[in-house]
Protein backbone atom coordinates (compact mmCIF):
# COMPACT_ATOMS: atom_id res chain seq x y z
CA UNK A 1 0.00 0.00 0.00
CA UNK A 2 2.88 2.38 0.77
CA UNK A 3 4.37 1.73 -2.66
CA UNK A 4 1.03 2.34 -4.32
CA UNK A 5 0.60 5.61 -2.44
CA UNK A 6 4.13 6.73 -3.29
CA UNK A 7 3.65 6.02 -7.01
CA UNK A 8 0.25 7.75 -7.02
CA UNK A 9 1.63 10.78 -5.19
CA UNK A 10 4.54 11.07 -7.61
CA UNK A 11 2.22 10.70 -10.63
CA UNK A 12 -0.15 13.35 -9.24
CA UNK A 13 2.55 15.98 -8.72
CA UNK A 14 4.25 15.09 -11.98
CA UNK A 15 0.96 15.59 -13.81
CA UNK A 16 0.05 18.97 -12.37
CA UNK A 17 3.60 20.21 -13.00
CA UNK A 18 3.30 19.62 -16.73
CA UNK A 19 2.79 22.88 -18.66
CA UNK A 20 0.19 21.23 -20.90
CA UNK A 21 -1.94 20.53 -17.83
CA UNK A 22 -2.26 24.21 -16.96
CA UNK A 23 -2.63 25.20 -20.61
CA UNK A 24 -5.57 22.83 -21.11
CA UNK A 25 -7.29 24.13 -17.98
CA UNK A 26 -6.87 27.73 -19.14
CA UNK A 27 -8.17 26.87 -22.63
CA UNK A 28 -11.17 25.19 -21.04
CA UNK A 29 -11.85 28.35 -19.06
CA UNK A 30 -11.68 30.35 -22.30
CA UNK A 31 -14.05 28.00 -24.16
CA UNK A 32 -16.53 28.03 -21.26
CA UNK A 33 -16.58 31.84 -21.31
CA UNK A 34 -17.03 31.88 -25.08
CA UNK A 35 -19.97 29.48 -24.71
CA UNK A 36 -21.99 32.32 -23.18
CA UNK A 37 -22.27 34.49 -26.34
CA UNK A 38 -22.35 31.44 -28.62
CA UNK A 39 -25.44 30.10 -26.84
CA UNK A 40 -27.57 33.14 -27.67
CA UNK A 41 -28.67 31.93 -31.10
CA UNK A 42 -31.39 29.40 -30.38
CA UNK A 43 -34.89 29.66 -31.85
CA UNK A 44 -37.77 30.10 -29.40
CA UNK A 45 -41.44 31.02 -29.74
CA UNK A 46 -41.20 34.13 -27.56
CA UNK A 47 -38.80 36.11 -25.42
CA UNK A 48 -39.27 33.88 -22.39
CA UNK A 49 -38.98 30.76 -24.54
CA UNK A 50 -35.73 31.64 -26.30
CA UNK A 51 -34.15 32.78 -23.04
CA UNK A 52 -34.88 29.33 -21.69
CA UNK A 53 -33.53 27.55 -24.78
CA UNK A 54 -30.43 29.76 -24.78
CA UNK A 55 -29.70 28.79 -21.19
CA UNK A 56 -30.23 25.11 -22.00
CA UNK A 57 -27.81 25.44 -24.90
CA UNK A 58 -25.26 26.99 -22.55
CA UNK A 59 -25.59 24.04 -20.18
CA UNK A 60 -25.21 21.53 -23.02
CA UNK A 61 -22.14 23.26 -24.42
CA UNK A 62 -20.60 23.53 -20.97
CA UNK A 63 -21.06 19.86 -20.10
CA UNK A 64 -19.68 18.84 -23.50
CA UNK A 65 -16.68 21.12 -22.97
CA UNK A 66 -15.98 19.47 -19.61
CA UNK A 67 -16.02 16.01 -21.22
CA UNK A 68 -13.70 16.94 -24.10
CA UNK A 69 -11.36 18.76 -21.74
CA UNK A 70 -11.24 15.69 -19.50
CA UNK A 71 -10.42 13.51 -22.51
CA UNK A 72 -7.50 15.75 -23.52
CA UNK A 73 -6.13 16.09 -19.99
CA UNK A 74 -6.33 12.30 -19.55
CA UNK A 75 -4.43 11.54 -22.74
CA UNK A 76 -1.65 14.07 -22.25
CA UNK A 77 -1.27 13.34 -18.54
CA UNK A 78 -1.06 9.59 -19.01
CA UNK A 79 1.48 10.02 -21.80
CA UNK A 80 3.57 12.27 -19.57
CA UNK A 81 3.67 10.01 -16.50
CA UNK A 82 3.91 6.57 -18.13
CA UNK A 83 4.75 6.39 -21.84
CA UNK A 84 7.50 9.00 -21.55
CA UNK A 85 9.04 7.13 -18.62
CA UNK A 86 8.95 3.93 -20.65
CA UNK A 87 10.66 5.59 -23.62
CA UNK A 88 13.27 7.23 -21.34
CA UNK A 89 13.68 3.89 -19.52
CA UNK A 90 13.36 5.65 -16.16
CA UNK A 91 10.56 3.24 -15.31
CA UNK A 92 13.23 0.53 -14.93
CA UNK A 93 14.40 2.14 -11.69
CA UNK A 94 10.91 1.69 -10.24
CA UNK A 95 10.30 -1.83 -11.53
CA UNK A 96 13.68 -2.99 -10.19
CA UNK A 97 12.86 -1.96 -6.56
CA UNK A 98 11.11 -4.44 -6.97
CA UNK A 99 7.63 -3.04 -7.55
CA UNK A 100 5.04 -5.22 -9.28
CA UNK A 101 4.06 -3.85 -12.66
CA UNK A 102 0.39 -4.08 -11.78
CA UNK A 103 1.00 -1.84 -8.76
CA UNK A 104 2.86 0.62 -10.99
CA UNK A 105 -0.03 0.84 -13.46
CA UNK A 106 -2.61 1.17 -10.68
CA UNK A 107 -0.56 3.84 -8.90
CA UNK A 108 -0.13 5.83 -12.09
CA UNK A 109 -3.87 5.69 -12.67
CA UNK A 110 -4.70 6.85 -9.14
CA UNK A 111 -2.32 9.79 -9.50
CA UNK A 112 -3.61 10.79 -12.94
CA UNK A 113 -7.22 10.37 -11.79
CA UNK A 114 -6.58 12.64 -8.80
CA UNK A 115 -4.99 15.30 -11.02
CA UNK A 116 -7.86 14.91 -13.46
CA UNK A 117 -10.38 15.38 -10.65
CA UNK A 118 -8.61 18.63 -9.66
CA UNK A 119 -8.76 19.88 -13.26
CA UNK A 120 -12.43 18.88 -13.50
CA UNK A 121 -13.13 20.70 -10.24
CA UNK A 122 -11.52 23.92 -11.47
CA UNK A 123 -13.30 23.77 -14.82
CA UNK A 124 -16.59 22.98 -13.07
CA UNK A 125 -16.24 26.14 -10.99
CA UNK A 126 -15.81 28.18 -14.16
CA UNK A 127 -18.77 26.38 -15.73
CA UNK A 128 -21.00 27.12 -12.73
CA UNK A 129 -20.02 30.78 -12.93
CA UNK A 130 -21.04 30.95 -16.60
CA UNK A 131 -24.35 29.24 -15.81
CA UNK A 132 -24.96 31.69 -12.98
CA UNK A 133 -24.14 34.61 -15.31
CA UNK A 134 -26.47 33.25 -17.97
CA UNK A 135 -26.98 34.16 -21.62
CA UNK A 136 -27.89 37.74 -22.49
CA UNK A 137 -30.03 37.51 -25.65
CA UNK A 138 -31.40 41.07 -25.37
CA UNK A 139 -29.82 44.47 -24.77
CA UNK A 140 -31.88 44.92 -21.61
CA UNK A 141 -30.19 41.95 -19.92
CA UNK A 142 -27.66 43.11 -17.35
CA UNK A 143 -24.21 41.77 -16.66
CA UNK A 144 -23.70 39.64 -13.59
CA UNK A 145 -21.03 41.82 -11.98
CA UNK A 146 -20.34 39.56 -8.96
CA UNK A 147 -19.49 36.68 -11.30
CA UNK A 148 -17.28 38.84 -13.53
CA UNK A 149 -15.49 40.68 -10.73
CA UNK A 150 -15.00 37.79 -8.31
CA UNK A 151 -14.30 35.14 -10.95
CA UNK A 152 -11.77 37.16 -12.93
CA UNK A 153 -10.13 38.46 -9.75
CA UNK A 154 -9.68 34.92 -8.42
CA UNK A 155 -8.18 33.76 -11.73
CA UNK A 156 -5.76 36.68 -11.93
CA UNK A 157 -4.82 36.24 -8.26
CA UNK A 158 -4.10 32.54 -8.85
CA UNK A 159 -1.80 33.34 -11.77
CA UNK A 160 -0.01 36.04 -9.77
CA UNK A 161 0.38 33.64 -6.85
CA UNK A 162 1.97 31.10 -9.19
CA UNK A 163 4.38 33.74 -10.52
CA UNK A 164 5.24 34.88 -6.99
CA UNK A 165 5.94 31.36 -5.75
CA UNK A 166 7.95 30.56 -8.87
CA UNK A 167 10.11 33.68 -8.59
CA UNK A 168 10.76 33.77 -4.84
CA UNK A 169 10.57 30.09 -3.88
CA UNK A 170 11.40 28.38 -7.21
CA UNK A 171 8.15 26.45 -7.08
CA UNK A 172 6.69 25.05 -10.28
CA UNK A 173 4.46 27.72 -11.83
CA UNK A 174 1.77 25.34 -13.10
CA UNK A 175 1.34 23.43 -9.84
CA UNK A 176 1.43 26.60 -7.73
CA UNK A 177 -1.18 28.28 -9.94
CA UNK A 178 -3.41 25.21 -9.80
CA UNK A 179 -3.21 25.02 -6.02
CA UNK A 180 -3.95 28.72 -5.65
CA UNK A 181 -6.76 28.50 -8.20
CA UNK A 182 -8.40 25.61 -6.36
CA UNK A 183 -8.56 27.73 -3.21
CA UNK A 184 -9.33 31.15 -4.68
CA UNK A 185 -11.85 30.04 -7.32
CA UNK A 186 -13.60 27.86 -4.76
CA UNK A 187 -13.83 30.81 -2.36
CA UNK A 188 -15.08 33.07 -5.17
CA UNK A 189 -17.78 30.57 -6.11
CA UNK A 190 -18.86 30.28 -2.48
CA UNK A 191 -19.31 34.05 -2.30
CA UNK A 192 -21.08 34.17 -5.67
CA UNK A 193 -23.52 31.53 -4.44
CA UNK A 194 -24.85 33.90 -1.75
CA UNK A 195 -24.56 37.23 -3.63
CA UNK A 196 -27.10 38.20 -6.28
CA UNK A 197 -26.55 40.16 -9.47
CA UNK A 198 -27.19 43.43 -7.63
CA UNK A 199 -24.71 42.55 -4.85
CA UNK A 200 -27.57 41.69 -2.50
CA UNK A 201 -27.57 38.64 -0.24
CA UNK A 202 -29.65 35.75 -1.64
CA UNK A 203 -30.31 32.18 -0.64
CA UNK A 204 -27.36 29.87 -1.23
CA UNK A 205 -27.11 28.63 -4.84
CA UNK A 206 -30.54 29.81 -5.99
CA UNK A 207 -29.42 30.02 -9.64
CA UNK A 208 -27.68 26.60 -9.63
CA UNK A 209 -29.94 23.57 -9.75
CA UNK A 210 -29.17 20.36 -7.92
CA UNK A 211 -29.81 18.40 -11.12
CA UNK A 212 -26.95 20.23 -12.81
CA UNK A 213 -24.58 19.21 -10.02
CA UNK A 214 -25.70 15.60 -10.43
CA UNK A 215 -25.06 15.82 -14.17
CA UNK A 216 -21.56 17.16 -13.52
CA UNK A 217 -20.87 14.29 -11.11
CA UNK A 218 -21.95 11.76 -13.75
CA UNK A 219 -19.66 13.52 -16.22
CA UNK A 220 -16.77 13.07 -13.78
CA UNK A 221 -17.39 9.31 -13.82
CA UNK A 222 -17.07 9.36 -17.61
CA UNK A 223 -13.84 11.36 -17.43
CA UNK A 224 -12.34 8.84 -14.98
CA UNK A 225 -13.04 6.11 -17.55
CA UNK A 226 -11.08 8.21 -20.07
CA UNK A 227 -8.17 8.24 -17.64
CA UNK A 228 -8.19 4.43 -17.43
CA UNK A 229 -8.18 4.16 -21.23
CA UNK A 230 -5.29 6.62 -21.46
CA UNK A 231 -3.21 4.74 -18.88
CA UNK A 232 -3.87 1.39 -20.58
CA UNK A 233 -2.93 2.81 -23.98
CA UNK A 234 0.21 4.49 -22.60
CA UNK A 235 1.64 1.12 -21.58
CA UNK A 236 2.25 0.43 -25.28
CA UNK A 237 1.88 3.70 -27.20
CA UNK A 238 3.25 7.23 -27.30
CA UNK A 239 1.35 10.42 -26.61
CA UNK A 240 -0.13 10.88 -30.07
CA UNK A 241 -1.37 7.32 -30.46
CA UNK A 242 -2.68 7.45 -26.90
CA UNK A 243 -4.67 10.54 -27.81
CA UNK A 244 -5.90 8.80 -30.97
CA UNK A 245 -6.97 5.71 -29.00
CA UNK A 246 -8.81 7.88 -26.48
CA UNK A 247 -10.71 9.72 -29.18
CA UNK A 248 -11.55 6.47 -30.98
CA UNK A 249 -12.72 4.92 -27.72
CA UNK A 250 -14.80 8.02 -27.00
CA UNK A 251 -16.43 8.00 -30.45
CA UNK A 252 -17.10 4.25 -30.38
CA UNK A 253 -18.56 4.48 -26.87
CA UNK A 254 -20.75 7.44 -27.84
CA UNK A 255 -22.07 5.63 -30.93
CA UNK A 256 -22.28 2.12 -29.49
CA UNK A 257 -26.01 1.94 -30.15
CA UNK A 258 -25.42 2.81 -33.80
CA UNK A 259 -22.36 0.59 -34.18
CA UNK A 260 -23.45 -2.50 -32.25
CA UNK A 261 -27.10 -2.45 -31.18
CA UNK A 262 -28.47 -2.15 -34.71
CA UNK A 263 -26.74 -5.44 -35.61
CA UNK A 264 -27.40 -7.18 -32.28
CA UNK A 265 -30.48 -9.04 -33.54
CA UNK A 266 -28.54 -10.53 -36.48
CA UNK A 267 -25.05 -11.04 -35.09
CA UNK A 268 -24.16 -12.66 -31.75
CA UNK A 269 -20.79 -10.92 -31.89
CA UNK A 270 -22.39 -7.49 -32.25
CA UNK A 271 -24.73 -8.33 -29.38
CA UNK A 272 -21.77 -9.32 -27.18
CA UNK A 273 -19.84 -6.19 -28.21
CA UNK A 274 -22.79 -3.97 -27.33
CA UNK A 275 -22.95 -5.49 -23.85
CA UNK A 276 -19.19 -5.40 -23.18
CA UNK A 277 -18.12 -2.14 -24.84
CA UNK A 278 -18.58 0.96 -22.64
CA UNK A 279 -21.71 2.86 -23.58
CA UNK A 280 -21.02 6.52 -22.88
CA UNK A 281 -24.61 7.50 -23.58
CA UNK A 282 -25.32 6.43 -19.99
CA UNK A 283 -23.18 9.35 -18.84
CA UNK A 284 -24.90 11.93 -21.03
CA UNK A 285 -27.58 13.63 -18.96
CA UNK A 286 -28.22 16.54 -21.33
CA UNK A 287 -31.61 15.18 -22.42
CA UNK A 288 -32.84 15.02 -18.83
CA UNK A 289 -31.74 18.60 -18.22
CA UNK A 290 -33.30 19.79 -21.47
CA UNK A 291 -36.64 18.18 -20.60
CA UNK A 292 -36.38 19.35 -16.97
CA UNK A 293 -36.60 15.84 -15.63
CA UNK A 294 -34.99 14.95 -12.29
CA UNK A 295 -31.90 12.76 -12.21
CA UNK A 296 -32.46 10.17 -9.47
CA UNK A 297 -29.67 9.52 -7.02
CA UNK A 298 -30.05 5.82 -7.77
CA UNK A 299 -29.14 6.57 -11.41
CA UNK A 300 -26.07 8.49 -10.28
CA UNK A 301 -25.06 5.54 -8.12
CA UNK A 302 -25.62 3.05 -10.94
CA UNK A 303 -23.53 5.09 -13.38
CA UNK A 304 -20.80 5.28 -10.74
CA UNK A 305 -20.83 1.51 -10.37
CA UNK A 306 -20.89 1.07 -14.15
CA UNK A 307 -17.89 3.38 -14.48
CA UNK A 308 -16.04 1.52 -11.73
CA UNK A 309 -16.55 -1.81 -13.52
CA UNK A 310 -15.29 -0.33 -16.79
CA UNK A 311 -12.27 1.20 -15.06
CA UNK A 312 -11.31 -2.10 -13.41
CA UNK A 313 -11.66 -3.99 -16.69
CA UNK A 314 -9.63 -1.44 -18.67
CA UNK A 315 -6.89 -1.27 -16.03
CA UNK A 316 -6.72 -5.08 -15.98
CA UNK A 317 -6.14 -5.00 -19.73
CA UNK A 318 -3.49 -2.32 -19.29
CA UNK A 319 -1.74 -4.38 -16.61
CA UNK A 320 -1.71 -7.40 -18.92
CA UNK A 321 -0.25 -5.32 -21.76
CA UNK A 322 2.39 -3.80 -19.50
CA UNK A 323 3.25 -7.15 -17.93
CA UNK A 324 4.36 -8.56 -21.29
CA UNK A 325 6.33 -5.53 -22.45
CA UNK A 326 10.12 -5.79 -22.63
CA UNK A 327 11.28 -2.58 -21.00
CA UNK A 328 15.01 -3.24 -21.41
CA UNK A 329 14.79 -3.27 -25.22
CA UNK A 330 12.76 -0.09 -25.55
CA UNK A 331 14.37 2.38 -27.94
CA UNK A 332 13.41 5.82 -29.22
CA UNK A 333 9.98 6.05 -30.73
CA UNK A 334 9.08 6.59 -34.35
CA UNK A 335 8.71 10.11 -35.78
CA UNK A 336 5.35 11.77 -35.32
CA UNK A 337 4.34 11.41 -38.97
CA UNK A 338 5.18 7.70 -38.99
CA UNK A 339 3.25 7.25 -35.74
CA UNK A 340 0.22 8.98 -37.25
CA UNK A 341 0.22 6.80 -40.37
CA UNK A 342 0.83 3.62 -38.38
CA UNK A 343 -1.88 4.46 -35.85
CA UNK A 344 -4.49 5.33 -38.46
CA UNK A 345 -3.57 2.23 -40.47
CA UNK A 346 -3.88 -0.11 -37.51
CA UNK A 347 -7.16 1.50 -36.51
CA UNK A 348 -8.48 0.90 -40.05
CA UNK A 349 -7.33 -2.72 -39.86
CA UNK A 350 -9.08 -3.19 -36.53
CA UNK A 351 -12.32 -1.74 -37.88
CA UNK A 352 -12.10 -3.93 -40.99
CA UNK A 353 -11.52 -7.09 -38.94
CA UNK A 354 -14.39 -6.31 -36.58
CA UNK A 355 -16.74 -5.62 -39.51
CA UNK A 356 -15.74 -8.96 -40.99
CA UNK A 357 -16.49 -10.74 -37.71
CA UNK A 358 -19.91 -9.08 -37.56
CA UNK A 359 -20.70 -10.18 -41.13
CA UNK A 360 -19.35 -13.69 -40.50
CA UNK A 361 -21.30 -14.19 -37.27
CA UNK A 362 -24.56 -13.32 -39.03
CA UNK A 363 -24.47 -16.63 -41.01
CA UNK A 364 -26.58 -15.27 -43.88
CA UNK A 365 -25.35 -17.62 -46.57
CA UNK A 366 -22.07 -18.89 -47.93
CA UNK A 367 -21.31 -15.62 -49.72
CA UNK A 368 -21.62 -13.56 -46.55
CA UNK A 369 -19.42 -16.03 -44.65
CA UNK A 370 -16.73 -15.82 -47.33
CA UNK A 371 -17.02 -12.03 -47.43
CA UNK A 372 -16.70 -11.81 -43.65
CA UNK A 373 -13.63 -14.06 -43.59
CA UNK A 374 -12.09 -11.97 -46.35
CA UNK A 375 -12.60 -8.79 -44.35
CA UNK A 376 -11.12 -10.42 -41.25
CA UNK A 377 -8.06 -11.57 -43.19
CA UNK A 378 -7.62 -8.16 -44.77
CA UNK A 379 -7.91 -6.45 -41.38
CA UNK A 380 -5.31 -8.77 -39.82
CA UNK A 381 -2.87 -8.22 -42.69
CA UNK A 382 -3.46 -4.48 -42.55
CA UNK A 383 -2.87 -4.46 -38.78
CA UNK A 384 0.45 -6.29 -39.02
CA UNK A 385 1.62 -4.29 -42.04
CA UNK A 386 1.24 -0.95 -40.29
CA UNK A 387 2.80 -2.39 -37.16
CA UNK A 388 5.87 -3.35 -39.17
CA UNK A 389 5.74 0.08 -40.80
CA UNK A 390 5.90 1.76 -37.41
CA UNK A 391 8.89 -0.36 -36.43
CA UNK A 392 10.83 0.83 -39.48
CA UNK A 393 10.92 -2.20 -41.82
CA UNK A 394 12.31 -0.93 -45.10
CA UNK A 395 10.10 -2.94 -47.46
CA UNK A 396 6.94 -1.50 -45.86
CA UNK A 397 8.22 2.00 -46.64
CA UNK A 398 8.72 1.22 -50.33
CA UNK A 399 5.32 -0.46 -50.60
CA UNK A 400 3.57 2.43 -48.84
CA UNK A 401 5.43 4.91 -51.07
CA UNK A 402 4.34 3.14 -54.27
CA UNK A 403 0.71 2.82 -53.17
CA UNK A 404 0.58 6.43 -51.98
CA UNK A 405 2.12 7.76 -55.20
CA UNK A 406 -0.41 5.75 -57.22
CA UNK A 407 -3.22 7.13 -55.05
CA UNK A 408 -2.02 10.70 -55.61
CA UNK A 409 -1.91 10.17 -59.37
CA UNK A 410 -5.38 8.64 -59.26
CA UNK A 411 -6.60 11.60 -57.20
CA UNK A 412 -5.20 14.07 -59.72
CA UNK A 413 -6.90 12.19 -62.54
CA UNK A 414 -10.20 12.17 -60.62
CA UNK A 415 -10.00 15.91 -59.91
CA UNK A 416 -9.26 16.70 -63.57
CA UNK A 417 -12.11 14.47 -64.69
CA UNK A 418 -14.49 16.13 -62.22
CA UNK A 419 -13.49 19.58 -63.50
CA UNK A 420 -14.05 18.58 -67.12
CA UNK A 421 -17.24 16.63 -66.43
CA UNK A 422 -19.16 17.96 -63.39
CA UNK A 423 -21.58 15.00 -63.49
CA UNK A 424 -18.75 12.44 -63.30
CA UNK A 425 -18.11 10.26 -60.26
CA UNK A 426 -16.59 10.62 -57.77
CA UNK A 427 -17.70 14.21 -57.09
CA UNK A 428 -15.10 16.95 -57.06
CA UNK A 429 -15.27 17.30 -53.26
CA UNK A 430 -14.51 13.62 -52.61
CA UNK A 431 -11.76 13.61 -55.23
CA UNK A 432 -10.22 16.68 -53.63
CA UNK A 433 -10.31 15.13 -50.16
CA UNK A 434 -8.70 11.93 -51.46
CA UNK A 435 -6.01 13.91 -53.27
CA UNK A 436 -5.27 16.01 -50.18
CA UNK A 437 -4.99 12.95 -47.95
CA UNK A 438 -2.74 11.17 -50.43
CA UNK A 439 -0.52 14.22 -50.83
CA UNK A 440 -0.20 14.55 -47.03
CA UNK A 441 0.81 10.89 -46.71
CA UNK A 442 3.32 11.27 -49.55
CA UNK A 443 4.81 14.35 -47.89
CA UNK A 444 5.24 12.46 -44.61
CA UNK A 445 6.94 9.57 -46.43
CA UNK A 446 9.39 11.89 -48.20
CA UNK A 447 10.47 13.79 -45.08
CA UNK A 448 14.14 13.28 -44.14
CA UNK A 449 13.22 12.22 -40.60
CA UNK A 450 10.94 9.51 -42.03
CA UNK A 451 13.62 8.24 -44.41
CA UNK A 452 16.10 8.24 -41.55
CA UNK A 453 13.69 6.10 -39.48
CA UNK A 454 13.68 3.51 -42.27
CA UNK A 455 17.47 3.86 -42.82
CA UNK A 456 16.87 5.22 -46.32
CA UNK A 457 19.46 7.99 -46.79
CA UNK A 458 21.72 9.08 -49.64
CA UNK A 459 25.24 7.66 -49.53
CA UNK A 460 26.77 11.06 -48.72
CA UNK A 461 24.53 11.47 -45.66
CA UNK A 462 25.33 7.96 -44.46
CA UNK A 463 29.07 8.62 -44.75
CA UNK A 464 28.71 11.99 -43.01
CA UNK A 465 26.66 10.42 -40.22
CA UNK A 466 29.21 7.65 -39.75
CA UNK A 467 32.06 10.18 -39.60
CA UNK A 468 30.18 12.33 -37.08
CA UNK A 469 29.48 9.32 -34.88
CA UNK A 470 33.21 8.59 -34.71
N, C-alpha and C positions, 0 to 999 in steps of 0.2 A: 504493500500500500504506500509506503514511503517513496519507493521508486516511482510509482505511478504519479504521486503528487508532485514529485520533483520534475518529472518530464512534463506534466501538464502545466506547472508553474512556468517552466522555461519556455514552453511553446506559447503560453499566453503573453508573456512579456516580449518575446521575440516577434509575435504577430503585431502587437500594438506599436512596436518601434519601427515597423516598416513604413516608409513614406507613402506607399500606395494605399495603406490602410487609412491614413488621415485624408489623403486626396479623395478616396472614394466616399468617405463620410461627408466631406465638404461638397463634393459634386451632388450627393444625394440631397443635402440641404438646398443647394441651388435649384435642383429640379423640383423639389417640393414647393419652393417659393414660386417658381414659374408655373406650377400647376394652378395657382390661384387665378391669374388672368386667362389661362388657356381653358379653364372650365366654364367661362362665361359665354359659351356659344351654343348652348343646348336650345331646343325648340320646345316651348311650353304654350299652353292655351292662353294663359293670362300672366300678369305680372307675378302673382303669388306662385303660379305653377312653374314658371321658368326659373324663379329663384330657388325653388325646391329641387328642380332637376339639375340646376347648376351646382348646387351643394352636393347632390348625390354624385355628380360627375367628379367633383373634387375629391370626394372620399374614394371613389373607384381608382382614380389616377394615383392618389396617395398610397393606397394599399398595394397597387401594382408596382409602384416605385420602390416600396420597401422590399418586396419580393425580389425584384431584379437586383437591387443593391445588395441584398443578402447573398444572392447567387454569385455576384462578382467578388465580394469580400471573401466568400468561402473558397473560391477557386484560387485567387491570388494568395490568400493566407496559407492554404494547404501547400501550395507550391513552394512558398517561402520557407516553411518550417520542416518539410519532409523531402520533397523531390530535390531541392537545392542541396540539402545535406547529403542525400544519396549521391548526387553527381560530384560533390566536393569530397565525398568519402569521409566526412566528419562523423557520419552516423556510426562508423566502425568503432569509434571510441566509446560509444554508448553500448553497442551490442556486445563488446568485449568485456564488459564490467564483471560478470555477465548480466545482461538484462534481456529477458525473453522478448522476442520480436512482437509478440501479441501485446505485451504490456507497452512497448514503445508506440505501436499504432494507436492503442486505446488512449495512452497519455497525450499523444499529439492531438487526437480528436477532442479530448476534454479541454485542452488548452485553446484550440481553435474555436470550439463551441463557446467557451467563455468569452473570448475576444469578440466573437460574432454577436453574442448576446449584448455586450456593451455597445457595439456599433448599432445594433437594432434598437437599443434603448435610446441612444442619442437621436437617431433618425426619427424614432417614434415621438420624441418630445417636439421636434420640429414639425412633424406631421400634425400633432395635436394643436400646435399653435396656428398652423394654417387653417385647420378646420374651425378653430375658435374665431379666427379673423373672418373667414367666410368669403364667398365670391361677391363682388360688387358689380352687378349687371347694369345698374343705373347710376346716373350722376349724383342722385340724391343720397346714395349709400355712403356712409361715413367710414373713414378708416378706423381700425381698432388700434388706437394709440398704445394702450398697455402692451399688446402683443408686439408691436413694432419696436417700442422703446425698450422693453424688458428683454425681449428675445435677442435683438441685435446687440444690446449692451452686454448680455451674457456671452454671446459668441465672440465679440471683440475682446472682452475681458479674458476669455479662455485662451485666445491666441496670444494676447499680451503676456499672460501668465506663462505660457509655454516658451515664449521668447526670453522672458526674465529668467526662468529656471535654466534655460539652455545657456544663456550668457554668463550668469553668475555662478551656477552650480554644475555646469556641463552636463545637465540632464538631457535626455533625448527629447527633442522638440515635439515629435508626434505623440509620444506617450504622455508627456507632461500636459500638452494641450487637451488630450482626450480625458485625462483625469480631472483637469480643471473644468472642462466642459460638462462632464458628468455631474459635477457638483453645482456649477453655476446655472446650467440650463435646467437642471432639476429644480433648483430654488426659484428660478424665474417662472417655470411652469406652475409651481405651487402658488406663487403670488398671483399669477394670471388667473388661476382657477377661482380666486375669491374676489377679483377686481373686475368690474364690468367695463364696457367700452367708454363710459364717461367717468372712469376712475372712482366709481362708487362701489361699496362693498356689496357683493351678491352671495347667494348660496354657493357652496363649493361645487364646481364643475357643472354648472347649470347648462352650459352650451356643449358639453361633451357627454354623449350617451354611453351607457354601460355596454350596449350592444357593440359599439365601435371598439371598446377596449377588449371585449371577447374576440372580435374579429382579428384584432392585432395579435392577441395571444395565439390564436390558431395559425396566423401567418408566421409567428416565431417557430412553431413546430415544423412548418414546411421548410423554413430556412435551416433549421438544425439537420434536416434530412439532406439538404444541399451540402452541408459541411461533411457529413459522412461520405457522400459520393465523392467529394473533392479529395478527402483523405485516402479513400480506397484507390482512386485514380492516380494519386501522387505516388503511390508505392511503385508504379511502373512507368509513369509518364512525366514529361516536363510540364511547365506552366501552361504553355499554349494548348497542348493536347488535353490537359486537365480541364482547362476552360471549355474546350470543345466538347469534352465528354459531359461536363455539367450542363451545358446548354442543350445537348442532345437528350440527356436524361430528363431535363426540364420539359422540353417539347414533347417527348414521348409520353411522359407522365401526364401532361396537360391534355393530350389528345388520345389517351388510352381507350376511351369509349369509341372514338372514330377508328383507331388502329386495330383494336382487338375485339371489342364487344360486337361490332357489326358482323364479324366472321365467327363469333362464338358458337352459333347454332350449327354451322357447317363443319368447323374444324375443332377437334379436341385440343390441338396445340394452341390455337388462338384463345380458346376458353381458359386453358391453364395459364396462358400469358396474361390474360386480363385479370385473373385472380391473384397472380404473384406479383406482377409489375406494379410499382407504386402509382396510385391514382391521385394526382394532385388536385383534381376537382373537389375532393373532400375538404381541402384546405381553403377553397375559394368561397368566401362568405359574402361576396358582393351582391349576389341575387337576394339574399335575405335582407341585407341593408337597404337595397333598392325598393323592395316590397314592404319594408318596415315590419318585417316579421322578427320575433325574438329568436335569439340563438340560445337554446337550452344549455345549461351547464353540463348536462349529461353528454351532449354532442361535443362540447369542448373536451371533456374527459375522454371520450371515445377517440377523437382525433389525436389526442395526446398519446393514448395507448397504441394507436395505429402507427403514429410516427416513431414511437419507441421500438416497435417490432421491426419497422423498416430500417431504422438506424442499426439495430443489432445485427440484422441480416447483412446489411451492406458492409459493416465493419468486419463481420466474420469473413466475408469475401475478400476484403482488403488484407486481413491478416493472412489468409491463405496465399494470396498473391505475393505478399511480402516475405512469407516464410520460405518460398521457393526461389527467391531472387538471390543471385550471386553478387554480393556487394563488393567482394575483392576485385572482381573483373570489370567493374563499372568504369567506363571511360567518358570522355567529353561527349555531350549530346550532339545530335545532328543540327545543322543550321536551321533557322526558323522556317525558311521557305520549304526545305525538305520535310520538316516536321509537319507543316501544313498539308502538303501533298500526300504524305504518308497517312496522316490522320484522316483526311477526307476520303482517301482511297479505301482504308480499312473500314471506315464507317459505311461506305457504299457496299463493300463486300458483306458486311454484317447484315445490312438491310436486305440485300439480295438473297442471302442464305435463309434468313428468317421468312421472307416471302415464299421461297421455295418450299420450306417446311410447312407453311400454312396451306399452300396449294396441294402438297403431297398428302397431308393429313386429311384433306377433304374427301379423298377416294371417290372422285367423280369421273371414273373411267380411266382406261389405260393411257390415253393421251395426257390427261391432267397429271397422272402419276409420273410419266416420263418428263413432262414439262417441269414439274416440281423438283425432281431429282436433278435435272439440268441446271435449274436456278441454284440449287444447293451447291452443286459442284462448281459452278461459276463463282459463287460467293466465296467458297473456300479457297479457290485458286487466287481470286482477287485479294483476299485477306493476306495470304502468304506472300504474294508478289509485292504488295506495298510494305509489308513488314521487312522483306529483304531490301527493298528500296530504301527504307529508312536506315538500315544498317550499313548501307554504302556498297552493295554489290554492284560491280561495274556493268554487268550485262543488263541489269534492270534499268540503269541510266540510259543505255543506248536504245533499249526497247521503248522506254517512255519518251525519249527524244524523237524517235521515228514516228510513233503514234501521234504525239502532240503536233509535230510538223505537218503530218497528213491531215490532222483535224483543223489546223489553221488554214491550210490550203483549201480544204473543203468549206470552211466558214467563209473564206474570201469569195469562193465560187458561188456560195449560196447568197451572200450579200449582193454580188453583182447581178445574179439572176433575179433577185427580188426587186432591185432597182430598175431593171429592164422590163420585168413583167410583174406588176404589183399584185396580180392574182395568183402568182406562183406560190408553191409551198416549199419550205417553211416560210412563214411571214418574215418580213424584214426585222421585226423586233427580236424574234427568236434567233434568227441568223446572226444578228448583231451581238446578242448575249453569248452565243456559242463561240463566235469569233473572239470576243473580249476575254472569255475564260481561257480559250486555247492560247491566246497571245500571252496572258499572264503566266500560265504554266510554262510556256516556252521561255519566257524571260527568266523565270526562276531557275530553269534547267541550265540556262546559259550563263548564269552568274558565276564569277570566279570562285566564290566561296562554296557553291554547289559542286563545281568541277573538282575543287580541292577535296571535298568530302568523299568523292568517288575516285580520288587519285587520278584524275584526268587533267593533266597539266602539260603545257608545251615543254619540250626538252630543255629549253633555256631556263625556264622557271624551276624545273626539277633540279638542274645543276646548281642554280643559284641558291635554292633552298638547302641542298646538301652541303654546299660550302658554308652557308650561314650557320647551319647546325654544328659544324666542326668548330 
